[in-house]
Amino acid sequence: MTVPTSYDFEPEPTVAPPLDANDQTALWNGAAGRAWVETQALLDAMFAAFVPVLLEPLAQRPGADVLDVGCGTGALALAAARAGAVCAGVDVSAPMIELARARAASEGANARFVCADAQRYDFGAARYDLILSRLGVMFFDDPVAAFAHLRGAVREGGAMRFLAWRGAAENPFMTTAERAAAPLLPELPPRRPGGPGQFAFADARQVREILQQAGWRAVDIRPVELECGFAACELPAYLSRLGPVGLAPTRRTGRGSSRRSRRRSHRSGAATRSVSALLAGAWTLRFDLRLRRGAGRRRECVPPPLVRKAPCLSD
């Protein structure tokens, strides 16, 4: 397969963009980004159920130009390319973009990747049919401005669909490690409700307000329940490499402050672009560690599904 060269942006060196006010660039180009690269297979398997839900709009848009925002190591963009789309992925993390490019090259995928801040990068005028995101839109320091900027990259009649987490209370598994470790790791940063981060979109009403102020129309926000899972033997790697506990040993003191940005209204009477948001909630864990008889009575991890309520999806 020949990788197309008709994109509005040319390939760029995998260099991280400048630091921003909420330090997300530093976070995802440091320990967090490296952890996602090193656990890419685990995370892709764990979030595999998200992909078909996010790709549903492609059934009505064969051969669509797709932008994957917060593309990480490229799982969603590569899946869209396999489904016939022409894909571009953007992420602030240089380590993850480097891996995404390597994966695309290895399978000759119809996908290209750029290391940039999606809130500010110049994508060109209204060239995409569809914007997708798997857990990648909760980190903007000014979400209204970011979604207005993305809206400008979508053609008239285009759409956006993203998946984001609901609140920490509905995702107890994702905060179990930090709650257990809190007495031993007093430097763990507190979660700031409403600030950029994993649970920034916990309030569906706030998400709707952000999208409407950014000029999106036909906003559809709904909770979804999906199944995720990994083998019990992967649990130590998951808990020790990802999230606040995994980052604690490498975190610098005095960093990580976030700011709540002023919201601005970006309206256009002619807008027909739509958005659908899926919000995911609680996890119900089902780990299976079976003892298999035989030479050495070797223990083997069997990966059953890890049931969880999924993030919100917005088209």
C-alpha positions as CSV (number, residue, x, y, z in Angstrom):
1,M,0.0,0.0,0.0
2,T,1.2,3.5,-0.8
3,V,0.9,6.0,2.0
4,P,-0.8,9.1,0.7
5,T,0.9,12.5,0.7
6,S,-2.2,14.7,0.2
7,Y,-2.3,16.0,3.8
8,D,-2.4,19.7,4.5
9,F,0.6,19.3,6.9
10,E,3.9,17.8,6.0
11,P,5.8,15.3,8.2
12,E,7.7,17.0,11.0
13,P,10.5,16.0,13.4
14,T,9.2,14.2,16.5
15,V,9.9,17.2,18.7
16,A,7.6,18.1,21.6
17,P,5.8,21.5,21.4
18,P,6.6,24.2,23.9
19,L,5.5,23.8,27.5
20,D,2.0,25.2,28.2
21,A,0.5,26.6,31.4
22,N,-0.9,23.4,32.8
23,D,2.3,21.4,32.1
24,Q,0.6,18.7,30.1
25,T,3.4,18.9,27.5
26,A,6.0,18.2,30.2
27,L,3.8,15.4,31.6
28,W,3.3,13.5,28.3
29,N,6.8,14.0,27.1
30,G,8.2,12.7,30.4
31,A,7.4,9.6,32.6
32,A,3.7,9.5,31.5
33,G,4.5,9.3,27.8
34,R,7.2,6.7,28.3
35,A,4.9,4.6,30.4
36,W,2.2,4.6,27.7
37,V,4.8,3.6,25.1
38,E,6.1,0.8,27.2
39,T,2.6,-0.5,28.1
40,Q,1.2,0.1,24.6
41,A,0.1,-3.5,24.1
42,L,-1.6,-3.7,27.5
43,L,-3.5,-0.5,27.0
44,D,-4.5,-1.2,23.4
45,A,-5.9,-4.6,24.5
46,M,-7.6,-3.0,27.5
47,F,-9.3,-0.3,25.4
48,A,-10.0,-2.4,22.4
49,A,-13.8,-2.3,23.0
50,F,-13.7,1.5,22.6
51,V,-12.5,1.3,18.9
52,P,-15.6,-0.1,17.1
53,V,-17.9,2.4,19.0
54,L,-15.7,5.3,18.0
55,L,-15.5,4.1,14.4
56,E,-19.3,3.8,13.9
57,P,-19.6,7.1,12.0
58,L,-17.3,5.7,9.3
59,A,-20.1,3.5,8.1
60,Q,-21.7,6.6,6.6
61,R,-18.4,8.2,5.5
62,P,-16.5,5.7,3.4
63,G,-13.0,7.0,2.6
64,A,-13.4,9.9,5.0
65,D,-10.6,12.3,6.0
66,V,-10.2,11.6,9.7
67,L,-8.3,13.5,12.4
68,D,-7.5,11.6,15.6
69,V,-7.0,14.0,18.5
70,G,-4.8,12.9,21.3
71,C,-3.9,9.9,19.2
72,G,-1.2,8.5,21.6
73,T,0.5,5.5,20.1
74,G,-1.9,5.4,17.2
75,A,-4.3,2.5,17.9
76,L,-7.5,4.4,16.9
77,A,-6.0,6.1,13.8
78,L,-4.6,2.8,12.6
79,A,-7.9,1.1,13.1
80,A,-9.7,3.9,11.1
81,A,-7.1,3.4,8.3
82,R,-7.8,-0.3,8.2
83,A,-11.5,0.6,7.9
84,G,-10.8,2.7,4.8
85,A,-10.3,6.2,6.2
86,V,-7.5,8.5,5.4
87,C,-6.1,9.4,8.8
88,A,-4.0,12.0,10.6
89,G,-3.2,11.8,14.2
90,V,-2.0,14.5,16.5
91,D,-0.6,14.3,20.0
92,V,1.6,16.5,22.3
93,S,3.7,13.4,23.3
94,A,6.8,13.0,21.2
95,P,7.5,9.4,22.5
96,M,4.0,8.3,21.6
97,I,4.0,9.9,18.2
98,E,7.3,8.2,17.4
99,L,5.8,4.8,18.2
100,A,2.7,5.7,16.2
101,R,4.7,6.5,13.2
102,A,6.7,3.3,13.5
103,R,3.5,1.2,13.8
104,A,2.0,3.0,10.7
105,A,5.2,2.3,8.7
106,S,5.3,-1.3,9.7
107,E,1.8,-2.0,8.3
108,G,1.8,0.5,5.4
109,A,-1.1,2.3,7.0
110,N,-3.1,5.1,5.5
111,A,-2.2,7.2,8.5
112,R,0.2,10.0,9.4
113,F,1.1,11.6,12.7
114,V,2.2,15.0,13.9
115,C,3.6,16.0,17.3
116,A,1.8,19.1,18.2
117,D,-0.8,20.7,20.6
118,A,-4.1,20.2,18.9
119,Q,-5.5,23.3,20.6
120,R,-3.2,25.5,18.6
121,Y,-1.8,23.6,15.6
122,D,-2.8,24.9,12.2
123,F,-4.6,22.0,10.5
124,G,-5.6,24.0,7.5
125,A,-9.1,25.2,6.6
126,A,-12.0,22.8,7.1
127,R,-10.4,19.7,5.6
128,Y,-11.6,16.8,7.8
129,D,-14.9,14.9,7.6
130,L,-14.6,13.5,11.1
131,I,-12.7,14.1,14.3
132,L,-12.2,11.2,16.6
133,S,-10.6,10.9,20.1
134,R,-10.1,8.0,22.5
135,L,-9.5,9.6,25.9
136,G,-7.6,12.5,24.4
137,V,-9.7,15.7,24.8
138,M,-9.7,16.2,28.6
139,F,-6.4,17.9,28.8
140,F,-6.9,21.2,27.1
141,D,-6.0,24.3,29.2
142,D,-8.8,26.2,27.4
143,P,-11.4,23.6,26.3
144,V,-13.7,26.1,24.7
145,A,-11.0,27.6,22.5
146,A,-9.7,24.1,21.8
147,F,-13.0,22.7,20.5
148,A,-13.6,25.9,18.5
149,H,-10.2,25.5,16.9
150,L,-11.0,21.9,16.1
151,R,-14.4,22.8,14.7
152,G,-12.6,25.1,12.2
153,A,-10.7,22.0,10.9
154,V,-14.0,20.2,10.0
155,R,-15.9,20.5,6.8
156,E,-19.5,21.7,6.7
157,G,-21.6,18.7,7.6
158,G,-18.7,17.0,9.4
159,A,-18.8,15.5,12.9
160,M,-16.7,14.8,16.0
161,R,-17.0,11.8,18.2
162,F,-14.9,11.3,21.4
163,L,-14.8,9.1,24.4
164,A,-13.9,10.6,27.8
165,W,-14.1,9.4,31.4
166,R,-16.9,10.3,33.8
167,G,-15.9,11.1,37.4
168,A,-13.5,9.4,39.8
169,A,-16.4,8.2,41.9
170,E,-17.7,6.2,38.9
171,N,-14.2,4.8,38.2
172,P,-13.0,3.4,41.6
173,F,-10.6,1.0,40.0
174,M,-8.7,3.9,38.4
175,T,-8.1,5.6,41.8
176,T,-7.6,2.5,44.0
177,A,-3.8,2.5,43.8
178,E,-3.5,6.2,44.7
179,R,-6.0,5.9,47.6
180,A,-4.1,2.9,49.0
181,A,-0.7,4.5,48.5
182,A,-1.7,8.0,49.8
183,P,-0.4,7.4,53.4
184,L,3.0,6.3,52.0
185,L,3.3,8.9,49.2
186,P,2.3,12.3,50.7
187,E,3.6,14.0,47.6
188,L,0.8,12.6,45.4
189,P,-0.9,15.6,43.8
190,P,-4.5,16.1,44.6
191,R,-7.0,15.8,41.8
192,R,-8.4,19.2,40.9
193,P,-12.1,19.0,39.9
194,G,-12.8,20.8,36.6
195,G,-9.1,21.2,35.7
196,P,-7.3,19.5,32.8
197,G,-6.9,15.8,33.4
198,Q,-8.4,12.4,33.4
199,F,-11.8,13.3,34.9
200,A,-12.1,16.8,33.5
201,F,-15.3,15.8,31.7
202,A,-17.1,14.2,34.7
203,D,-20.0,16.7,34.5
204,A,-22.0,16.1,31.3
205,R,-23.7,19.4,31.6
206,Q,-20.4,21.2,31.7
207,V,-19.3,19.2,28.6
208,R,-22.4,20.3,26.7
209,E,-21.8,23.9,27.7
210,I,-18.2,23.8,26.5
211,L,-19.1,22.3,23.1
212,Q,-22.0,24.7,22.5
213,Q,-19.9,27.7,23.4
214,A,-17.3,26.4,21.0
215,G,-19.8,26.5,18.2
216,W,-20.7,22.8,17.8
217,R,-24.3,21.9,17.1
218,A,-26.5,18.8,17.5
219,V,-24.5,17.9,20.6
220,D,-25.3,14.3,21.8
221,I,-23.8,13.2,25.1
222,R,-24.5,9.8,26.5
223,P,-23.0,7.3,29.0
224,V,-21.9,3.9,27.6
225,E,-20.9,0.6,29.1
226,L,-18.1,-1.4,27.6
227,E,-15.9,-4.3,28.6
228,C,-12.2,-3.9,29.2
229,G,-9.8,-6.4,30.5
230,F,-6.2,-7.6,31.0
231,A,-4.6,-10.6,32.6
232,A,-4.1,-10.6,36.4
233,C,-0.3,-10.9,35.9
234,E,-0.4,-7.4,34.2
235,L,-1.8,-5.7,37.3
236,P,1.5,-4.8,38.9
237,A,2.7,-3.2,35.6
238,Y,-0.6,-1.3,35.3
239,L,-0.6,0.0,38.9
240,S,3.1,0.8,39.1
241,R,3.6,2.5,35.7
242,L,0.4,4.4,35.1
243,G,-1.4,7.1,36.9
244,P,-0.3,9.2,39.9
245,V,1.3,6.3,41.7
246,G,3.4,5.3,38.8
247,L,4.6,8.8,38.2
248,A,5.3,9.6,41.9
249,P,9.0,8.4,41.9
250,T,9.8,10.7,38.9
251,R,7.6,13.7,39.7
252,R,9.4,16.9,40.5
253,T,8.1,18.9,43.4
254,G,6.5,22.2,42.8
255,R,5.1,21.3,39.4
256,G,1.8,20.3,38.0
257,S,-0.3,23.3,38.8
258,S,-3.2,23.9,36.5
259,R,-5.3,26.9,35.8
260,R,-9.0,27.2,35.1
261,S,-9.3,29.0,31.8
262,R,-11.8,31.7,31.0
263,R,-14.5,30.4,28.7
264,R,-15.2,32.3,25.5
265,S,-18.1,31.8,23.2
266,H,-17.3,30.8,19.6
267,R,-20.6,30.8,17.7
268,S,-21.5,30.7,14.0
269,G,-25.0,30.8,12.7
270,A,-24.1,28.7,9.7
271,A,-22.6,25.8,11.6
272,T,-23.9,22.3,10.9
273,R,-21.1,20.3,12.4
274,S,-22.3,17.9,15.0
275,V,-20.6,16.3,18.0
276,S,-21.2,13.1,20.0
277,A,-19.6,12.4,23.3
278,L,-19.5,9.1,25.1
279,L,-18.7,9.2,28.9
280,A,-17.4,6.1,30.6
281,G,-18.0,5.2,34.2
282,A,-17.3,2.6,36.8
283,W,-15.1,-0.5,36.4
284,T,-16.2,-3.9,37.7
285,L,-13.1,-6.1,38.0
286,R,-12.9,-9.7,37.0
287,F,-9.4,-11.0,37.2
288,D,-8.7,-14.7,36.6
289,L,-5.6,-16.4,37.8
290,R,-5.8,-20.2,37.1
291,L,-3.5,-22.9,38.2
292,R,-2.6,-25.2,35.4
293,R,-1.3,-28.6,36.1
294,G,1.8,-29.9,34.4
295,A,5.5,-29.6,34.5
296,G,6.4,-27.2,37.3
297,R,2.7,-26.5,38.0
298,R,3.1,-23.2,36.2
299,R,0.7,-20.4,37.0
300,E,-0.8,-18.8,33.9
301,C,-2.7,-15.6,33.7
302,V,-5.9,-15.8,31.8
303,P,-7.3,-12.4,30.7
304,P,-11.1,-12.3,31.2
305,P,-13.0,-9.1,30.5
306,L,-12.8,-6.1,32.9
307,V,-16.3,-4.7,32.8
308,R,-16.6,-1.0,33.1
309,K,-19.0,1.8,32.2
310,A,-17.4,3.6,29.3
311,P,-16.7,7.3,28.8
312,C,-19.1,9.7,27.2
313,L,-19.2,9.7,23.4
314,S,-20.1,12.9,21.7
315,D,-21.0,13.3,18.0
